[in-house]
């Protein structure tokens, strides 16, 4: 897993990239990432890197500087501090 702190529209945002191969992550704490930067590679499918599932990425974008590792929530009300990436892709 990799965690990135950044600012979007003037607010602090924490981005979580789950199921990456830890050995492939080249960025170090404090490094600046720019659009197009390679962060790492997806973990091997059906291994501990992907929790025994197919190769996939968990992408979480949370408001604030807190690192929240919740992969899933039980109710829609728990999504209040999470951003919907689709809103940013429409721009």
PyMOL Python script that loads the backbone (N, CA, C, O; Angstrom):
from pymol import cmd

cmd.read_pdbstr("""\
ATOM      1  N   UNK A   1       0.839  -1.167   0.000  1.00  0.00           N
ATOM      2  CA  UNK A   1       0.000   0.000   0.000  1.00  0.00           C
ATOM      3  C   UNK A   1       0.888   1.236   0.000  1.00  0.00           C
ATOM      4  O   UNK A   1       1.942   1.266   0.636  1.00  0.00           O
ATOM      5  N   UNK A   2       0.445   2.239  -0.716  1.00  0.00           N
ATOM      6  CA  UNK A   2       1.128   3.528  -0.708  1.00  0.00           C
ATOM      7  C   UNK A   2       0.108   4.594  -0.338  1.00  0.00           C
ATOM      8  O   UNK A   2      -1.067   4.489  -0.689  1.00  0.00           O
ATOM      9  N   UNK A   3       0.561   5.617   0.370  1.00  0.00           N
ATOM     10  CA  UNK A   3      -0.303   6.710   0.794  1.00  0.00           C
ATOM     11  C   UNK A   3       0.327   8.008   0.322  1.00  0.00           C
ATOM     12  O   UNK A   3       1.524   8.239   0.495  1.00  0.00           O
ATOM     13  N   UNK A   4      -0.511   8.857  -0.284  1.00  0.00           N
ATOM     14  CA  UNK A   4      -0.034  10.140  -0.810  1.00  0.00           C
ATOM     15  C   UNK A   4      -0.872  11.263  -0.214  1.00  0.00           C
ATOM     16  O   UNK A   4      -2.101  11.192  -0.213  1.00  0.00           O
ATOM     17  N   UNK A   5      -0.224  12.277   0.284  1.00  0.00           N
ATOM     18  CA  UNK A   5      -0.904  13.479   0.736  1.00  0.00           C
ATOM     19  C   UNK A   5      -0.810  14.540  -0.348  1.00  0.00           C
ATOM     20  O   UNK A   5       0.249  14.730  -0.947  1.00  0.00           O
ATOM     21  N   UNK A   6      -1.907  15.228  -0.598  1.00  0.00           N
ATOM     22  CA  UNK A   6      -1.897  16.284  -1.614  1.00  0.00           C
ATOM     23  C   UNK A   6      -3.020  17.276  -1.328  1.00  0.00           C
ATOM     24  O   UNK A   6      -3.750  17.150  -0.345  1.00  0.00           O
ATOM     25  N   UNK A   7      -3.137  18.248  -2.196  1.00  0.00           N
ATOM     26  CA  UNK A   7      -4.212  19.242  -2.073  1.00  0.00           C
ATOM     27  C   UNK A   7      -4.995  19.256  -3.375  1.00  0.00           C
ATOM     28  O   UNK A   7      -4.421  19.260  -4.464  1.00  0.00           O
ATOM     29  N   UNK A   8      -6.316  19.263  -3.241  1.00  0.00           N
ATOM     30  CA  UNK A   8      -7.217  19.342  -4.388  1.00  0.00           C
ATOM     31  C   UNK A   8      -8.240  20.425  -4.090  1.00  0.00           C
ATOM     32  O   UNK A   8      -8.899  20.397  -3.050  1.00  0.00           O
ATOM     33  N   UNK A   9      -8.370  21.368  -4.991  1.00  0.00           N
ATOM     34  CA  UNK A   9      -9.306  22.482  -4.805  1.00  0.00           C
ATOM     35  C   UNK A   9      -9.116  23.155  -3.445  1.00  0.00           C
ATOM     36  O   UNK A   9     -10.088  23.542  -2.796  1.00  0.00           O
ATOM     37  N   UNK A  10      -7.852  23.294  -3.018  1.00  0.00           N
ATOM     38  CA  UNK A  10      -7.536  23.994  -1.782  1.00  0.00           C
ATOM     39  C   UNK A  10      -7.739  23.192  -0.510  1.00  0.00           C
ATOM     40  O   UNK A  10      -7.583  23.742   0.580  1.00  0.00           O
ATOM     41  N   UNK A  11      -8.081  21.913  -0.605  1.00  0.00           N
ATOM     42  CA  UNK A  11      -8.271  21.111   0.609  1.00  0.00           C
ATOM     43  C   UNK A  11      -7.271  19.953   0.671  1.00  0.00           C
ATOM     44  O   UNK A  11      -6.842  19.419  -0.352  1.00  0.00           O
ATOM     45  N   UNK A  12      -6.919  19.588   1.891  1.00  0.00           N
ATOM     46  CA  UNK A  12      -6.013  18.457   2.088  1.00  0.00           C
ATOM     47  C   UNK A  12      -6.731  17.165   1.718  1.00  0.00           C
ATOM     48  O   UNK A  12      -7.890  16.954   2.076  1.00  0.00           O
ATOM     49  N   UNK A  13      -6.019  16.309   0.997  1.00  0.00           N
ATOM     50  CA  UNK A  13      -6.556  15.038   0.518  1.00  0.00           C
ATOM     51  C   UNK A  13      -5.518  13.952   0.805  1.00  0.00           C
ATOM     52  O   UNK A  13      -4.315  14.184   0.682  1.00  0.00           O
ATOM     53  N   UNK A  14      -5.988  12.779   1.182  1.00  0.00           N
ATOM     54  CA  UNK A  14      -5.124  11.617   1.340  1.00  0.00           C
ATOM     55  C   UNK A  14      -5.561  10.573   0.324  1.00  0.00           C
ATOM     56  O   UNK A  14      -6.730  10.189   0.285  1.00  0.00           O
ATOM     57  N   UNK A  15      -4.626  10.115  -0.494  1.00  0.00           N
ATOM     58  CA  UNK A  15      -4.906   9.110  -1.519  1.00  0.00           C
ATOM     59  C   UNK A  15      -4.230   7.813  -1.101  1.00  0.00           C
ATOM     60  O   UNK A  15      -3.046   7.795  -0.766  1.00  0.00           O
ATOM     61  N   UNK A  16      -4.998   6.730  -1.125  1.00  0.00           N
ATOM     62  CA  UNK A  16      -4.494   5.421  -0.735  1.00  0.00           C
ATOM     63  C   UNK A  16      -4.536   4.500  -1.943  1.00  0.00           C
ATOM     64  O   UNK A  16      -5.573   4.347  -2.588  1.00  0.00           O
ATOM     65  N   UNK A  17      -3.395   3.889  -2.241  1.00  0.00           N
ATOM     66  CA  UNK A  17      -3.273   2.947  -3.350  1.00  0.00           C
ATOM     67  C   UNK A  17      -3.028   1.571  -2.732  1.00  0.00           C
ATOM     68  O   UNK A  17      -1.955   1.312  -2.188  1.00  0.00           O
ATOM     69  N   UNK A  18      -4.013   0.703  -2.817  1.00  0.00           N
ATOM     70  CA  UNK A  18      -3.898  -0.609  -2.194  1.00  0.00           C
ATOM     71  C   UNK A  18      -3.612  -1.703  -3.201  1.00  0.00           C
ATOM     72  O   UNK A  18      -3.999  -1.604  -4.366  1.00  0.00           O
ATOM     73  N   UNK A  19      -2.938  -2.739  -2.753  1.00  0.00           N
ATOM     74  CA  UNK A  19      -2.606  -3.932  -3.534  1.00  0.00           C
ATOM     75  C   UNK A  19      -1.498  -3.688  -4.548  1.00  0.00           C
ATOM     76  O   UNK A  19      -1.484  -4.281  -5.627  1.00  0.00           O
ATOM     77  N   UNK A  20      -0.572  -2.808  -4.188  1.00  0.00           N
ATOM     78  CA  UNK A  20       0.635  -2.632  -4.995  1.00  0.00           C
ATOM     79  C   UNK A  20       1.699  -3.602  -4.498  1.00  0.00           C
ATOM     80  O   UNK A  20       1.686  -4.011  -3.337  1.00  0.00           O
ATOM     81  N   UNK A  21       2.600  -3.960  -5.368  1.00  0.00           N
ATOM     82  CA  UNK A  21       3.774  -4.722  -4.957  1.00  0.00           C
ATOM     83  C   UNK A  21       4.684  -3.762  -4.195  1.00  0.00           C
ATOM     84  O   UNK A  21       5.194  -2.802  -4.774  1.00  0.00           O
ATOM     85  N   UNK A  22       4.889  -4.011  -2.911  1.00  0.00           N
ATOM     86  CA  UNK A  22       5.691  -3.092  -2.095  1.00  0.00           C
ATOM     87  C   UNK A  22       7.100  -2.914  -2.644  1.00  0.00           C
ATOM     88  O   UNK A  22       7.666  -1.824  -2.562  1.00  0.00           O
ATOM     89  N   UNK A  23       7.665  -3.969  -3.200  1.00  0.00           N
ATOM     90  CA  UNK A  23       9.014  -3.889  -3.759  1.00  0.00           C
ATOM     91  C   UNK A  23       9.079  -2.975  -4.985  1.00  0.00           C
ATOM     92  O   UNK A  23      10.156  -2.499  -5.343  1.00  0.00           O
ATOM     93  N   UNK A  24       7.941  -2.729  -5.626  1.00  0.00           N
ATOM     94  CA  UNK A  24       7.942  -1.918  -6.848  1.00  0.00           C
ATOM     95  C   UNK A  24       7.756  -0.430  -6.578  1.00  0.00           C
ATOM     96  O   UNK A  24       7.902   0.377  -7.496  1.00  0.00           O
ATOM     97  N   UNK A  25       7.440  -0.049  -5.357  1.00  0.00           N
ATOM     98  CA  UNK A  25       7.188   1.361  -5.041  1.00  0.00           C
ATOM     99  C   UNK A  25       8.524   2.083  -4.924  1.00  0.00           C
ATOM    100  O   UNK A  25       9.329   1.795  -4.039  1.00  0.00           O
ATOM    101  N   UNK A  26       8.742   3.022  -5.830  1.00  0.00           N
ATOM    102  CA  UNK A  26      10.035   3.715  -5.862  1.00  0.00           C
ATOM    103  C   UNK A  26      10.004   5.039  -5.109  1.00  0.00           C
ATOM    104  O   UNK A  26      11.056   5.537  -4.710  1.00  0.00           O
ATOM    105  N   UNK A  27       8.830   5.617  -4.906  1.00  0.00           N
ATOM    106  CA  UNK A  27       8.738   6.897  -4.201  1.00  0.00           C
ATOM    107  C   UNK A  27       9.053   6.704  -2.727  1.00  0.00           C
ATOM    108  O   UNK A  27       8.704   5.688  -2.126  1.00  0.00           O
ATOM    109  N   UNK A  28       9.709   7.682  -2.169  1.00  0.00           N
ATOM    110  CA  UNK A  28      10.063   7.685  -0.753  1.00  0.00           C
ATOM    111  C   UNK A  28       9.258   8.778  -0.052  1.00  0.00           C
ATOM    112  O   UNK A  28       8.809   9.719  -0.706  1.00  0.00           O
ATOM    113  N   UNK A  29       9.067   8.673   1.269  1.00  0.00           N
ATOM    114  CA  UNK A  29       8.353   9.730   1.991  1.00  0.00           C
ATOM    115  C   UNK A  29       8.973  11.096   1.700  1.00  0.00           C
ATOM    116  O   UNK A  29      10.190  11.272   1.767  1.00  0.00           O
ATOM    117  N   UNK A  30       8.117  12.044   1.380  1.00  0.00           N
ATOM    118  CA  UNK A  30       8.574  13.397   1.065  1.00  0.00           C
ATOM    119  C   UNK A  30       8.794  13.653  -0.414  1.00  0.00           C
ATOM    120  O   UNK A  30       8.905  14.809  -0.823  1.00  0.00           O
ATOM    121  N   UNK A  31       8.860  12.601  -1.233  1.00  0.00           N
ATOM    122  CA  UNK A  31       9.014  12.790  -2.679  1.00  0.00           C
ATOM    123  C   UNK A  31       7.786  13.473  -3.255  1.00  0.00           C
ATOM    124  O   UNK A  31       6.670  13.238  -2.793  1.00  0.00           O
ATOM    125  N   UNK A  32       7.978  14.301  -4.241  1.00  0.00           N
ATOM    126  CA  UNK A  32       6.876  14.950  -4.958  1.00  0.00           C
ATOM    127  C   UNK A  32       6.514  14.083  -6.151  1.00  0.00           C
ATOM    128  O   UNK A  32       7.377  13.704  -6.943  1.00  0.00           O
ATOM    129  N   UNK A  33       5.239  13.775  -6.270  1.00  0.00           N
ATOM    130  CA  UNK A  33       4.749  13.038  -7.434  1.00  0.00           C
ATOM    131  C   UNK A  33       4.039  14.014  -8.351  1.00  0.00           C
ATOM    132  O   UNK A  33       3.287  14.876  -7.896  1.00  0.00           O
ATOM    133  N   UNK A  34       4.279  13.877  -9.626  1.00  0.00           N
ATOM    134  CA  UNK A  34       3.604  14.716 -10.604  1.00  0.00           C
ATOM    135  C   UNK A  34       2.787  13.822 -11.524  1.00  0.00           C
ATOM    136  O   UNK A  34       3.010  12.615 -11.607  1.00  0.00           O
ATOM    137  N   UNK A  35       1.846  14.438 -12.207  1.00  0.00           N
ATOM    138  CA  UNK A  35       1.010  13.678 -13.121  1.00  0.00           C
ATOM    139  C   UNK A  35       1.880  12.863 -14.071  1.00  0.00           C
ATOM    140  O   UNK A  35       2.817  13.387 -14.673  1.00  0.00           O
ATOM    141  N   UNK A  36       1.565  11.588 -14.198  1.00  0.00           N
ATOM    142  CA  UNK A  36       2.313  10.704 -15.073  1.00  0.00           C
ATOM    143  C   UNK A  36       3.438   9.952 -14.371  1.00  0.00           C
ATOM    144  O   UNK A  36       4.063   9.074 -14.967  1.00  0.00           O
ATOM    145  N   UNK A  37       3.701  10.289 -13.107  1.00  0.00           N
ATOM    146  CA  UNK A  37       4.737   9.575 -12.352  1.00  0.00           C
ATOM    147  C   UNK A  37       4.322   8.126 -12.145  1.00  0.00           C
ATOM    148  O   UNK A  37       3.149   7.836 -11.909  1.00  0.00           O
ATOM    149  N   UNK A  38       5.276   7.226 -12.233  1.00  0.00           N
ATOM    150  CA  UNK A  38       4.993   5.818 -11.934  1.00  0.00           C
ATOM    151  C   UNK A  38       5.226   5.619 -10.445  1.00  0.00           C
ATOM    152  O   UNK A  38       6.324   5.848  -9.937  1.00  0.00           O
ATOM    153  N   UNK A  39       4.187   5.192  -9.760  1.00  0.00           N
ATOM    154  CA  UNK A  39       4.272   4.973  -8.328  1.00  0.00           C
ATOM    155  C   UNK A  39       4.746   3.562  -8.020  1.00  0.00           C
ATOM    156  O   UNK A  39       5.571   3.362  -7.129  1.00  0.00           O
ATOM    157  N   UNK A  40       4.231   2.587  -8.750  1.00  0.00           N
ATOM    158  CA  UNK A  40       4.582   1.195  -8.526  1.00  0.00           C
ATOM    159  C   UNK A  40       3.749   0.319  -9.444  1.00  0.00           C
ATOM    160  O   UNK A  40       3.046   0.806 -10.328  1.00  0.00           O
ATOM    161  N   UNK A  41       3.844  -0.978  -9.215  1.00  0.00           N
ATOM    162  CA  UNK A  41       3.099  -1.940 -10.027  1.00  0.00           C
ATOM    163  C   UNK A  41       2.102  -2.689  -9.154  1.00  0.00           C
ATOM    164  O   UNK A  41       2.290  -2.822  -7.945  1.00  0.00           O
ATOM    165  N   UNK A  42       1.056  -3.168  -9.777  1.00  0.00           N
ATOM    166  CA  UNK A  42       0.078  -3.972  -9.059  1.00  0.00           C
ATOM    167  C   UNK A  42       0.742  -5.221  -8.500  1.00  0.00           C
ATOM    168  O   UNK A  42       1.661  -5.775  -9.102  1.00  0.00           O
ATOM    169  N   UNK A  43       0.262  -5.654  -7.341  1.00  0.00           N
ATOM    170  CA  UNK A  43       0.778  -6.865  -6.735  1.00  0.00           C
ATOM    171  C   UNK A  43       0.392  -8.092  -7.549  1.00  0.00           C
ATOM    172  O   UNK A  43      -0.528  -8.050  -8.366  1.00  0.00           O
ATOM    173  N   UNK A  44       1.099  -9.170  -7.313  1.00  0.00           N
ATOM    174  CA  UNK A  44       0.856 -10.427  -8.022  1.00  0.00           C
ATOM    175  C   UNK A  44      -0.530 -10.952  -7.681  1.00  0.00           C
ATOM    176  O   UNK A  44      -0.907 -11.024  -6.511  1.00  0.00           O
ATOM    177  N   UNK A  45      -1.280 -11.315  -8.707  1.00  0.00           N
ATOM    178  CA  UNK A  45      -2.616 -11.865  -8.516  1.00  0.00           C
ATOM    179  C   UNK A  45      -2.600 -13.142  -7.702  1.00  0.00           C
ATOM    180  O   UNK A  45      -1.677 -13.949  -7.806  1.00  0.00           O
ATOM    181  N   UNK A  46      -3.631 -13.315  -6.893  1.00  0.00           N
ATOM    182  CA  UNK A  46      -3.825 -14.513  -6.073  1.00  0.00           C
ATOM    183  C   UNK A  46      -2.665 -14.735  -5.101  1.00  0.00           C
ATOM    184  O   UNK A  46      -2.267 -15.868  -4.831  1.00  0.00           O
ATOM    185  N   UNK A  47      -2.134 -13.624  -4.584  1.00  0.00           N
ATOM    186  CA  UNK A  47      -1.046 -13.687  -3.608  1.00  0.00           C
ATOM    187  C   UNK A  47      -1.431 -12.839  -2.394  1.00  0.00           C
ATOM    188  O   UNK A  47      -2.513 -12.253  -2.355  1.00  0.00           O
ATOM    189  N   UNK A  48      -0.552 -12.780  -1.422  1.00  0.00           N
ATOM    190  CA  UNK A  48      -0.813 -11.948  -0.243  1.00  0.00           C
ATOM    191  C   UNK A  48      -0.864 -10.460  -0.615  1.00  0.00           C
ATOM    192  O   UNK A  48      -1.484  -9.666   0.092  1.00  0.00           O
ATOM    193  N   UNK A  49      -0.212 -10.081  -1.726  1.00  0.00           N
ATOM    194  CA  UNK A  49      -0.231  -8.669  -2.151  1.00  0.00           C
ATOM    195  C   UNK A  49      -1.626  -8.224  -2.589  1.00  0.00           C
ATOM    196  O   UNK A  49      -1.938  -7.033  -2.554  1.00  0.00           O
ATOM    197  N   UNK A  50      -2.453  -9.163  -2.995  1.00  0.00           N
ATOM    198  CA  UNK A  50      -3.811  -8.836  -3.459  1.00  0.00           C
ATOM    199  C   UNK A  50      -4.873  -9.495  -2.593  1.00  0.00           C
ATOM    200  O   UNK A  50      -6.019  -9.650  -3.016  1.00  0.00           O
ATOM    201  N   UNK A  51      -4.493  -9.882  -1.385  1.00  0.00           N
ATOM    202  CA  UNK A  51      -5.403 -10.586  -0.463  1.00  0.00           C
ATOM    203  C   UNK A  51      -5.998 -11.830  -1.093  1.00  0.00           C
ATOM    204  O   UNK A  51      -7.156 -12.170  -0.851  1.00  0.00           O
ATOM    205  N   UNK A  52      -5.191 -12.512  -1.910  1.00  0.00           N
ATOM    206  CA  UNK A  52      -5.618 -13.765  -2.519  1.00  0.00           C
ATOM    207  C   UNK A  52      -6.575 -13.613  -3.685  1.00  0.00           C
ATOM    208  O   UNK A  52      -7.134 -14.601  -4.162  1.00  0.00           O
ATOM    209  N   UNK A  53      -6.771 -12.398  -4.145  1.00  0.00           N
ATOM    210  CA  UNK A  53      -7.689 -12.140  -5.257  1.00  0.00           C
ATOM    211  C   UNK A  53      -6.918 -11.847  -6.535  1.00  0.00           C
ATOM    212  O   UNK A  53      -5.687 -11.831  -6.542  1.00  0.00           O
ATOM    213  N   UNK A  54      -7.652 -11.618  -7.610  1.00  0.00           N
ATOM    214  CA  UNK A  54      -7.037 -11.264  -8.890  1.00  0.00           C
ATOM    215  C   UNK A  54      -6.253  -9.960  -8.727  1.00  0.00           C
ATOM    216  O   UNK A  54      -6.431  -9.243  -7.742  1.00  0.00           O
ATOM    217  N   UNK A  55      -5.412  -9.665  -9.669  1.00  0.00           N
ATOM    218  CA  UNK A  55      -4.636  -8.418  -9.682  1.00  0.00           C
ATOM    219  C   UNK A  55      -5.618  -7.248  -9.817  1.00  0.00           C
ATOM    220  O   UNK A  55      -6.412  -7.204 -10.757  1.00  0.00           O
ATOM    221  N   UNK A  56      -5.557  -6.296  -8.865  1.00  0.00           N
ATOM    222  CA  UNK A  56      -6.463  -5.148  -8.899  1.00  0.00           C
ATOM    223  C   UNK A  56      -5.911  -4.035  -8.003  1.00  0.00           C
ATOM    224  O   UNK A  56      -5.006  -4.258  -7.199  1.00  0.00           O
ATOM    225  N   UNK A  57      -6.462  -2.858  -8.156  1.00  0.00           N
ATOM    226  CA  UNK A  57      -6.047  -1.695  -7.375  1.00  0.00           C
ATOM    227  C   UNK A  57      -7.213  -1.208  -6.532  1.00  0.00           C
ATOM    228  O   UNK A  57      -8.332  -1.080  -7.029  1.00  0.00           O
ATOM    229  N   UNK A  58      -6.959  -0.938  -5.264  1.00  0.00           N
ATOM    230  CA  UNK A  58      -7.919  -0.223  -4.422  1.00  0.00           C
ATOM    231  C   UNK A  58      -7.429   1.212  -4.368  1.00  0.00           C
ATOM    232  O   UNK A  58      -6.309   1.482  -3.935  1.00  0.00           O
ATOM    233  N   UNK A  59      -8.270   2.123  -4.807  1.00  0.00           N
ATOM    234  CA  UNK A  59      -7.939   3.544  -4.804  1.00  0.00           C
ATOM    235  C   UNK A  59      -8.930   4.252  -3.904  1.00  0.00           C
ATOM    236  O   UNK A  59     -10.134   4.236  -4.161  1.00  0.00           O
ATOM    237  N   UNK A  60      -8.430   4.867  -2.859  1.00  0.00           N
ATOM    238  CA  UNK A  60      -9.281   5.610  -1.940  1.00  0.00           C
ATOM    239  C   UNK A  60      -8.817   7.046  -1.860  1.00  0.00           C
ATOM    240  O   UNK A  60      -7.623   7.313  -1.724  1.00  0.00           O
ATOM    241  N   UNK A  61      -9.761   7.978  -1.944  1.00  0.00           N
ATOM    242  CA  UNK A  61      -9.433   9.400  -1.886  1.00  0.00           C
ATOM    243  C   UNK A  61     -10.268  10.000  -0.762  1.00  0.00           C
ATOM    244  O   UNK A  61     -11.490  10.110  -0.862  1.00  0.00           O
ATOM    245  N   UNK A  62      -9.585  10.383   0.300  1.00  0.00           N
ATOM    246  CA  UNK A  62     -10.238  10.801   1.538  1.00  0.00           C
ATOM    247  C   UNK A  62      -9.894  12.251   1.840  1.00  0.00           C
ATOM    248  O   UNK A  62      -8.747  12.667   1.677  1.00  0.00           O
ATOM    249  N   UNK A  63     -10.883  13.021   2.279  1.00  0.00           N
ATOM    250  CA  UNK A  63     -10.650  14.405   2.665  1.00  0.00           C
ATOM    251  C   UNK A  63      -9.893  14.458   3.982  1.00  0.00           C
ATOM    252  O   UNK A  63     -10.189  13.700   4.906  1.00  0.00           O
ATOM    253  N   UNK A  64      -8.920  15.350   4.065  1.00  0.00           N
ATOM    254  CA  UNK A  64      -8.145  15.527   5.280  1.00  0.00           C
ATOM    255  C   UNK A  64      -6.800  14.831   5.205  1.00  0.00           C
ATOM    256  O   UNK A  64      -6.466  14.180   4.215  1.00  0.00           O
ATOM    257  N   UNK A  65      -6.034  14.983   6.283  1.00  0.00           N
ATOM    258  CA  UNK A  65      -4.688  14.413   6.341  1.00  0.00           C
ATOM    259  C   UNK A  65      -4.663  13.056   7.038  1.00  0.00           C
ATOM    260  O   UNK A  65      -3.625  12.395   7.057  1.00  0.00           O
ATOM    261  N   UNK A  66      -5.780  12.633   7.607  1.00  0.00           N
ATOM    262  CA  UNK A  66      -5.824  11.346   8.306  1.00  0.00           C
ATOM    263  C   UNK A  66      -5.729  10.203   7.311  1.00  0.00           C
ATOM    264  O   UNK A  66      -6.321  10.250   6.233  1.00  0.00           O
ATOM    265  N   UNK A  67      -4.982   9.185   7.681  1.00  0.00           N
ATOM    266  CA  UNK A  67      -4.882   7.989   6.853  1.00  0.00           C
ATOM    267  C   UNK A  67      -5.978   7.030   7.303  1.00  0.00           C
ATOM    268  O   UNK A  67      -5.951   6.515   8.420  1.00  0.00           O
ATOM    269  N   UNK A  68      -6.938   6.802   6.418  1.00  0.00           N
ATOM    270  CA  UNK A  68      -8.067   5.925   6.712  1.00  0.00           C
ATOM    271  C   UNK A  68      -7.947   4.718   5.788  1.00  0.00           C
ATOM    272  O   UNK A  68      -7.999   4.861   4.567  1.00  0.00           O
ATOM    273  N   UNK A  69      -7.787   3.543   6.363  1.00  0.00           N
ATOM    274  CA  UNK A  69      -7.538   2.347   5.574  1.00  0.00           C
ATOM    275  C   UNK A  69      -8.783   1.507   5.331  1.00  0.00           C
ATOM    276  O   UNK A  69      -8.670   0.363   4.893  1.00  0.00           O
ATOM    277  N   UNK A  70      -9.950   2.038   5.600  1.00  0.00           N
ATOM    278  CA  UNK A  70     -11.187   1.278   5.403  1.00  0.00           C
ATOM    279  C   UNK A  70     -11.334   0.899   3.936  1.00  0.00           C
ATOM    280  O   UNK A  70     -11.450   1.766   3.070  1.00  0.00           O
ATOM    281  N   UNK A  71     -11.329  -0.387   3.665  1.00  0.00           N
ATOM    282  CA  UNK A  71     -11.513  -0.839   2.293  1.00  0.00           C
ATOM    283  C   UNK A  71     -12.964  -0.812   1.880  1.00  0.00           C
ATOM    284  O   UNK A  71     -13.286  -0.638   0.705  1.00  0.00           O
ATOM    285  N   UNK A  72     -13.836  -0.985   2.853  1.00  0.00           N
ATOM    286  CA  UNK A  72     -15.269  -1.025   2.595  1.00  0.00           C
ATOM    287  C   UNK A  72     -15.981  -0.371   3.772  1.00  0.00           C
ATOM    288  O   UNK A  72     -15.461  -0.349   4.887  1.00  0.00           O
ATOM    289  N   UNK A  73     -17.152   0.151   3.521  1.00  0.00           N
ATOM    290  CA  UNK A  73     -17.994   0.684   4.592  1.00  0.00           C
ATOM    291  C   UNK A  73     -19.350  -0.004   4.516  1.00  0.00           C
ATOM    292  O   UNK A  73     -19.731  -0.527   3.469  1.00  0.00           O
ATOM    293  N   UNK A  74     -20.074   0.000   5.627  1.00  0.00           N
ATOM    294  CA  UNK A  74     -21.363  -0.690   5.688  1.00  0.00           C
ATOM    295  C   UNK A  74     -22.532   0.182   5.270  1.00  0.00           C
ATOM    296  O   UNK A  74     -23.538  -0.325   4.773  1.00  0.00           O
ATOM    297  N   UNK A  75     -22.410   1.502   5.467  1.00  0.00           N
ATOM    298  CA  UNK A  75     -23.527   2.393   5.144  1.00  0.00           C
ATOM    299  C   UNK A  75     -23.045   3.574   4.308  1.00  0.00           C
ATOM    300  O   UNK A  75     -21.878   3.962   4.367  1.00  0.00           O
ATOM    301  N   UNK A  76     -23.954   4.128   3.539  1.00  0.00           N
ATOM    302  CA  UNK A  76     -23.624   5.278   2.691  1.00  0.00           C
ATOM    303  C   UNK A  76     -23.190   6.481   3.526  1.00  0.00           C
ATOM    304  O   UNK A  76     -22.386   7.291   3.066  1.00  0.00           O
ATOM    305  N   UNK A  77     -23.709   6.607   4.741  1.00  0.00           N
ATOM    306  CA  UNK A  77     -23.347   7.748   5.586  1.00  0.00           C
ATOM    307  C   UNK A  77     -21.865   7.733   5.961  1.00  0.00           C
ATOM    308  O   UNK A  77     -21.307   8.776   6.301  1.00  0.00           O
ATOM    309  N   UNK A  78     -21.220   6.563   5.903  1.00  0.00           N
ATOM    310  CA  UNK A  78     -19.800   6.459   6.214  1.00  0.00           C
ATOM    311  C   UNK A  78     -18.913   6.957   5.079  1.00  0.00           C
ATOM    312  O   UNK A  78     -17.693   7.013   5.230  1.00  0.00           O
ATOM    313  N   UNK A  79     -19.502   7.314   3.960  1.00  0.00           N
ATOM    314  CA  UNK A  79     -18.743   7.780   2.799  1.00  0.00           C
ATOM    315  C   UNK A  79     -18.582   9.298   2.764  1.00  0.00           C
ATOM    316  O   UNK A  79     -18.012   9.833   1.814  1.00  0.00           O
ATOM    317  N   UNK A  80     -19.070   9.992   3.776  1.00  0.00           N
ATOM    318  CA  UNK A  80     -19.093  11.455   3.780  1.00  0.00           C
ATOM    319  C   UNK A  80     -17.761  12.132   3.535  1.00  0.00           C
ATOM    320  O   UNK A  80     -17.725  13.183   2.894  1.00  0.00           O
ATOM    321  N   UNK A  81     -16.665  11.570   4.020  1.00  0.00           N
ATOM    322  CA  UNK A  81     -15.351  12.201   3.868  1.00  0.00           C
ATOM    323  C   UNK A  81     -14.561  11.667   2.681  1.00  0.00           C
ATOM    324  O   UNK A  81     -13.420  12.073   2.458  1.00  0.00           O
ATOM    325  N   UNK A  82     -15.160  10.763   1.926  1.00  0.00           N
ATOM    326  CA  UNK A  82     -14.487  10.188   0.756  1.00  0.00           C
ATOM    327  C   UNK A  82     -14.916  10.944  -0.485  1.00  0.00           C
ATOM    328  O   UNK A  82     -16.067  11.366  -0.594  1.00  0.00           O
ATOM    329  N   UNK A  83     -14.000  11.117  -1.418  1.00  0.00           N
ATOM    330  CA  UNK A  83     -14.314  11.796  -2.675  1.00  0.00           C
ATOM    331  C   UNK A  83     -14.628  10.767  -3.750  1.00  0.00           C
ATOM    332  O   UNK A  83     -14.057   9.677  -3.772  1.00  0.00           O
ATOM    333  N   UNK A  84     -15.533  11.126  -4.628  1.00  0.00           N
ATOM    334  CA  UNK A  84     -15.900  10.276  -5.761  1.00  0.00           C
ATOM    335  C   UNK A  84     -15.022  10.676  -6.943  1.00  0.00           C
ATOM    336  O   UNK A  84     -15.194  11.757  -7.506  1.00  0.00           O
ATOM    337  N   UNK A  85     -14.100   9.825  -7.314  1.00  0.00           N
ATOM    338  CA  UNK A  85     -13.150  10.128  -8.386  1.00  0.00           C
ATOM    339  C   UNK A  85     -13.864  10.450  -9.694  1.00  0.00           C
ATOM    340  O   UNK A  85     -13.340  11.201 -10.517  1.00  0.00           O
ATOM    341  N   UNK A  86     -15.043   9.896  -9.891  1.00  0.00           N
ATOM    342  CA  UNK A  86     -15.783  10.146 -11.127  1.00  0.00           C
ATOM    343  C   UNK A  86     -16.109  11.625 -11.299  1.00  0.00           C
ATOM    344  O   UNK A  86     -16.198  12.112 -12.426  1.00  0.00           O
ATOM    345  N   UNK A  87     -16.287  12.341 -10.191  1.00  0.00           N
ATOM    346  CA  UNK A  87     -16.569  13.773 -10.278  1.00  0.00           C
ATOM    347  C   UNK A  87     -15.377  14.539 -10.866  1.00  0.00           C
ATOM    348  O   UNK A  87     -15.557  15.551 -11.542  1.00  0.00           O
ATOM    349  N   UNK A  88     -14.181  14.058 -10.609  1.00  0.00           N
ATOM    350  CA  UNK A  88     -12.975  14.730 -11.103  1.00  0.00           C
ATOM    351  C   UNK A  88     -12.631  14.289 -12.524  1.00  0.00           C
ATOM    352  O   UNK A  88     -12.001  15.039 -13.269  1.00  0.00           O
ATOM    353  N   UNK A  89     -13.031  13.100 -12.897  1.00  0.00           N
ATOM    354  CA  UNK A  89     -12.766  12.616 -14.250  1.00  0.00           C
ATOM    355  C   UNK A  89     -13.656  13.298 -15.276  1.00  0.00           C
ATOM    356  O   UNK A  89     -13.325  13.312 -16.462  1.00  0.00           O
ATOM    357  N   UNK A  90     -14.774  13.863 -14.848  1.00  0.00           N
ATOM    358  CA  UNK A  90     -15.701  14.533 -15.774  1.00  0.00           C
ATOM    359  C   UNK A  90     -15.158  15.884 -16.224  1.00  0.00           C
ATOM    360  O   UNK A  90     -15.605  16.418 -17.239  1.00  0.00           O
ATOM    361  N   UNK A  91     -14.199  16.445 -15.484  1.00  0.00           N
ATOM    362  CA  UNK A  91     -13.703  17.791 -15.785  1.00  0.00           C
ATOM    363  C   UNK A  91     -12.847  17.819 -17.007  1.00  0.00           C
ATOM    364  O   UNK A  91     -12.353  18.880 -17.391  1.00  0.00           O
TER     365      UNK A  91
END
""", "prot")
cmd.dss("prot")
cmd.show_as("cartoon", "prot")
cmd.util.cbc("prot")
cmd.orient("prot")
